[in-house]
Amino acid sequence: MAVLIEGVSVLVRVQTLADRHAGGWERFVAEVPNKTLCADAELARVGFLMPDEARDYCLHLEQRGLTALDSAGASLDIAVVDQLHGPLAPCPWLELGVVSRVECPPVRAARLAGSTEERVATPPGWTWEGSLSARLPVPGPSAGTNAAPAENEDAQGAPPAGSDPDQTWH
């Protein structure tokens, strides 16, 4: 499964939470500051409206034992993804996509790189009506590629010929 990307999303691999977060999954869930948590078996996502809120939450996660960026400036334990502009730092372990859903128009989502999951986890009670996805356009295929080259991009952030960094999962 993938996780919904809305607003400014903070993502952490579930295994990283188990391995390095002081208190593990249970404490992570208990300390989520809002009702936007959604997760699958691989990724956990908490959403924010404001970048400062996301930054403060990343600092909180670092106090619990996670590391946001490695020495090269790439996402290590924590990835931050803007709904419109994509990842704020390179993140080789994350894949973004535009996902077609039966119950609503397409939404932006993220999953672990190489995953074949096609379903999207959303926060409890989430509906299309009134969501940020309904109010903001779903980014096109190139959104965020210059800001955060993925593993399959060249050094200038351009995807290889014939590839699409934001794929539509069916």
C-alpha atoms as a printed R data frame, in Angstrom:
    type eleno elety resid chain resno       x      y       z
1   ATOM     1    CA   MET     A     1   0.000  0.000   0.000
2   ATOM     2    CA   ALA     A     2   1.055  3.613  -0.480
3   ATOM     3    CA   VAL     A     3   0.234  6.602   1.735
4   ATOM     4    CA   LEU     A     4  -1.637  9.780   0.837
5   ATOM     5    CA   ILE     A     5   0.408 12.937   0.252
6   ATOM     6    CA   GLU     A     6  -1.433 16.134   1.196
7   ATOM     7    CA   GLY     A     7  -0.127 19.483   2.395
8   ATOM     8    CA   VAL     A     8   3.342 18.972   3.811
9   ATOM     9    CA   SER     A     9   3.770 15.287   4.632
10  ATOM    10    CA   VAL     A    10   6.378 13.836   6.975
11  ATOM    11    CA   LEU     A    11   7.158 10.202   6.121
12  ATOM    12    CA   VAL     A    12   9.101  7.554   8.019
13  ATOM    13    CA   ARG     A    13   9.658  3.907   7.217
14  ATOM    14    CA   VAL     A    14   7.787  1.690   9.676
15  ATOM    15    CA   GLN     A    15  10.894 -0.488  10.168
16  ATOM    16    CA   THR     A    16  12.913  2.627  11.078
17  ATOM    17    CA   LEU     A    17  10.366  3.461  13.763
18  ATOM    18    CA   ALA     A    18  10.696 -0.037  15.190
19  ATOM    19    CA   ASP     A    19  14.495  0.030  15.057
20  ATOM    20    CA   ARG     A    20  15.402  3.579  16.094
21  ATOM    21    CA   HIS     A    21  12.453  5.556  17.496
22  ATOM    22    CA   ALA     A    22  12.605  5.685  21.305
23  ATOM    23    CA   GLY     A    23   9.415  3.892  22.281
24  ATOM    24    CA   GLY     A    24   8.871  2.327  18.866
25  ATOM    25    CA   TRP     A    25   5.626  2.334  16.932
26  ATOM    26    CA   GLU     A    26   3.376  2.674  19.977
27  ATOM    27    CA   ARG     A    27   5.038  5.862  21.229
28  ATOM    28    CA   PHE     A    28   5.227  7.259  17.698
29  ATOM    29    CA   VAL     A    29   1.457  6.833  17.272
30  ATOM    30    CA   ALA     A    30   0.721  8.251  20.742
31  ATOM    31    CA   GLU     A    31   2.755 11.384  19.996
32  ATOM    32    CA   VAL     A    32   1.318 12.217  16.568
33  ATOM    33    CA   PRO     A    33   0.148 15.836  17.022
34  ATOM    34    CA   ASN     A    34  -2.948 15.679  14.805
35  ATOM    35    CA   LYS     A    35  -5.375 13.267  13.121
36  ATOM    36    CA   THR     A    36  -3.573 12.910   9.791
37  ATOM    37    CA   LEU     A    37  -1.595  9.727  10.487
38  ATOM    38    CA   CYS     A    38  -1.947  7.066   7.851
39  ATOM    39    CA   ALA     A    39   0.285  4.064   7.337
40  ATOM    40    CA   ASP     A    40   0.737  0.850   5.501
41  ATOM    41    CA   ALA     A    41   3.109 -1.983   6.411
42  ATOM    42    CA   GLU     A    42   6.089  0.017   5.071
43  ATOM    43    CA   LEU     A    43   5.491  3.780   5.529
44  ATOM    44    CA   ALA     A    44   3.932  6.076   8.105
45  ATOM    45    CA   ARG     A    45   2.788  9.575   7.122
46  ATOM    46    CA   VAL     A    46   1.747 12.590   9.204
47  ATOM    47    CA   GLY     A    47   0.458 15.668   7.381
48  ATOM    48    CA   PHE     A    48   0.667 19.368   8.143
49  ATOM    49    CA   LEU     A    49  -0.717 22.535   6.593
50  ATOM    50    CA   MET     A    50   2.304 24.697   7.348
51  ATOM    51    CA   PRO     A    51   5.998 23.966   6.645
52  ATOM    52    CA   ASP     A    52   6.952 25.234  10.128
53  ATOM    53    CA   GLU     A    53   4.687 22.617  11.725
54  ATOM    54    CA   ALA     A    54   6.345 19.888   9.671
55  ATOM    55    CA   ARG     A    55   9.804 21.195  10.621
56  ATOM    56    CA   ASP     A    56   8.898 21.196  14.319
57  ATOM    57    CA   TYR     A    57   7.611 17.634  14.017
58  ATOM    58    CA   CYS     A    58  10.834 16.538  12.300
59  ATOM    59    CA   LEU     A    59  12.796 18.059  15.205
60  ATOM    60    CA   HIS     A    60  10.587 16.072  17.590
61  ATOM    61    CA   LEU     A    61  11.325 12.864  15.658
62  ATOM    62    CA   GLU     A    62  15.043 13.624  15.820
63  ATOM    63    CA   GLN     A    63  14.719 13.937  19.621
64  ATOM    64    CA   ARG     A    64  13.270 10.412  19.561
65  ATOM    65    CA   GLY     A    65  16.352  9.027  17.787
66  ATOM    66    CA   LEU     A    66  15.728  9.508  14.069
67  ATOM    67    CA   THR     A    67  18.003 11.406  11.669
68  ATOM    68    CA   ALA     A    68  16.425 13.637   9.047
69  ATOM    69    CA   LEU     A    69  19.300 14.037   6.579
70  ATOM    70    CA   ASP     A    70  22.544 12.223   5.885
71  ATOM    71    CA   SER     A    71  25.860 14.049   5.389
72  ATOM    72    CA   ALA     A    72  25.088 14.544   1.680
73  ATOM    73    CA   GLY     A    73  21.727 16.209   2.419
74  ATOM    74    CA   ALA     A    74  19.534 13.270   1.394
75  ATOM    75    CA   SER     A    75  16.643 11.996   3.499
76  ATOM    76    CA   LEU     A    76  17.878  9.304   5.847
77  ATOM    77    CA   ASP     A    77  15.122  8.379   8.323
78  ATOM    78    CA   ILE     A    78  12.621 11.165   7.646
79  ATOM    79    CA   ALA     A    79  11.298 12.428   4.313
80  ATOM    80    CA   VAL     A    80   9.311 15.637   3.889
81  ATOM    81    CA   VAL     A    81   7.127 15.843   0.788
82  ATOM    82    CA   ASP     A    82   5.158 18.894  -0.329
83  ATOM    83    CA   GLN     A    83   1.923 18.028  -2.112
84  ATOM    84    CA   LEU     A    84   2.635 20.432  -4.967
85  ATOM    85    CA   HIS     A    85   6.444 20.500  -5.154
86  ATOM    86    CA   GLY     A    86   7.514 16.998  -4.140
87  ATOM    87    CA   PRO     A    87  10.290 15.948  -1.747
88  ATOM    88    CA   LEU     A    88  12.237 18.717  -0.029
89  ATOM    89    CA   ALA     A    89  15.441 16.633  -0.154
90  ATOM    90    CA   PRO     A    90  16.581 13.727  -2.316
91  ATOM    91    CA   CYS     A    91  15.074 10.501  -1.025
92  ATOM    92    CA   PRO     A    92  16.215  7.310  -2.761
93  ATOM    93    CA   TRP     A    93  13.929  5.114  -0.634
94  ATOM    94    CA   LEU     A    94  10.734  6.900  -1.662
95  ATOM    95    CA   GLU     A    95   8.639  6.815  -4.834
96  ATOM    96    CA   LEU     A    96   5.894  9.346  -5.624
97  ATOM    97    CA   GLY     A    97   2.915  8.715  -7.818
98  ATOM    98    CA   VAL     A    98  -0.454  9.954  -8.920
99  ATOM    99    CA   VAL     A    99  -2.904  7.252  -8.024
100 ATOM   100    CA   SER     A   100  -6.233  6.674  -9.720
101 ATOM   101    CA   ARG     A   101  -8.962  5.722  -7.260
102 ATOM   102    CA   VAL     A   102 -12.450  4.396  -7.904
103 ATOM   103    CA   GLU     A   103 -14.173  6.551  -5.267
104 ATOM   104    CA   CYS     A   104 -12.578  9.902  -6.216
105 ATOM   105    CA   PRO     A   105 -10.312 11.648  -8.712
106 ATOM   106    CA   PRO     A   106  -6.572 10.852  -8.661
107 ATOM   107    CA   VAL     A   107  -4.509 11.712  -5.566
108 ATOM   108    CA   ARG     A   108  -0.792 12.154  -4.879
109 ATOM   109    CA   ALA     A   109   0.754  9.237  -2.956
110 ATOM   110    CA   ALA     A   110   4.117  7.851  -1.850
111 ATOM   111    CA   ARG     A   111   5.419  4.336  -1.382
112 ATOM   112    CA   LEU     A   112   8.767  2.691  -0.760
113 ATOM   113    CA   ALA     A   113  10.926  2.610  -3.874
114 ATOM   114    CA   GLY     A   114  10.465 -0.657  -5.691
115 ATOM   115    CA   SER     A   115   7.146 -1.460  -4.014
116 ATOM   116    CA   THR     A   116   4.377 -2.875  -6.166
117 ATOM   117    CA   GLU     A   117   1.575 -1.793  -3.845
118 ATOM   118    CA   GLU     A   118  -1.143  0.146  -5.632
119 ATOM   119    CA   ARG     A   119  -3.693  0.914  -2.900
120 ATOM   120    CA   VAL     A   120  -3.478  4.161  -0.894
121 ATOM   121    CA   ALA     A   121  -3.795  4.445   2.889
122 ATOM   122    CA   THR     A   122  -5.605  7.577   4.060
123 ATOM   123    CA   PRO     A   123  -6.201  8.987   7.554
124 ATOM   124    CA   PRO     A   124  -9.262  7.636   9.387
125 ATOM   125    CA   GLY     A   125 -12.382  9.438   8.191
126 ATOM   126    CA   TRP     A   126 -10.651 10.974   5.158
127 ATOM   127    CA   THR     A   127 -12.954 11.769   2.245
128 ATOM   128    CA   TRP     A   128 -12.307 13.499  -1.035
129 ATOM   129    CA   GLU     A   129 -14.869 16.217  -0.340
130 ATOM   130    CA   GLY     A   130 -13.181 18.955   1.685
131 ATOM   131    CA   SER     A   131  -9.705 17.420   1.377
132 ATOM   132    CA   LEU     A   132  -6.580 19.264   0.254
133 ATOM   133    CA   SER     A   133  -6.493 16.889  -2.717
134 ATOM   134    CA   ALA     A   134  -9.882 18.228  -3.822
135 ATOM   135    CA   ARG     A   135  -8.774 21.866  -3.424
136 ATOM   136    CA   LEU     A   136  -5.313 21.686  -4.979
137 ATOM   137    CA   PRO     A   137  -4.338 20.361  -8.403
138 ATOM   138    CA   VAL     A   138  -2.660 16.989  -8.606
139 ATOM   139    CA   PRO     A   139   0.902 17.780  -9.735
140 ATOM   140    CA   GLY     A   140   2.051 16.717 -13.152
141 ATOM   141    CA   PRO     A   141   4.770 14.159 -13.815
142 ATOM   142    CA   SER     A   142   7.698 16.544 -13.352
143 ATOM   143    CA   ALA     A   143   6.634 18.147 -10.035
144 ATOM   144    CA   GLY     A   144   9.481 18.119  -7.572
145 ATOM   145    CA   THR     A   145  12.084 16.494  -9.781
146 ATOM   146    CA   ASN     A   146  14.526 19.412  -9.701
147 ATOM   147    CA   ALA     A   147  14.166 19.924  -5.941
148 ATOM   148    CA   ALA     A   148  14.762 16.308  -5.038
149 ATOM   149    CA   PRO     A   149  16.305 13.921  -7.554
150 ATOM   150    CA   ALA     A   150  15.242 10.356  -6.964
151 ATOM   151    CA   GLU     A   151  17.549  7.376  -7.294
152 ATOM   152    CA   ASN     A   152  16.524  6.902 -10.923
153 ATOM   153    CA   GLU     A   153  17.412 10.487 -11.922
154 ATOM   154    CA   ASP     A   154  20.661 11.943 -13.182
155 ATOM   155    CA   ALA     A   155  22.799 14.457 -11.258
156 ATOM   156    CA   GLN     A   156  20.842 17.387 -12.671
157 ATOM   157    CA   GLY     A   157  17.552 15.940 -11.408
158 ATOM   158    CA   ALA     A   158  16.252 14.897 -14.803
159 ATOM   159    CA   PRO     A   159  14.666 11.475 -15.143
160 ATOM   160    CA   PRO     A   160  16.216  9.119 -17.672
161 ATOM   161    CA   ALA     A   161  14.657  9.197 -21.107
162 ATOM   162    CA   GLY     A   162  11.418  7.270 -21.194
163 ATOM   163    CA   SER     A   163  10.875  7.242 -17.414
164 ATOM   164    CA   ASP     A   164   8.269  9.083 -15.394
165 ATOM   165    CA   PRO     A   165   9.136 10.036 -11.779
166 ATOM   166    CA   ASP     A   166   5.436 10.428 -10.929
167 ATOM   167    CA   GLN     A   167   3.775  7.336 -12.226
168 ATOM   168    CA   THR     A   168   0.121  6.504 -12.305
169 ATOM   169    CA   TRP     A   169  -0.485  3.348 -10.350
170 ATOM   170    CA   HIS     A   170  -3.465  1.301 -11.510
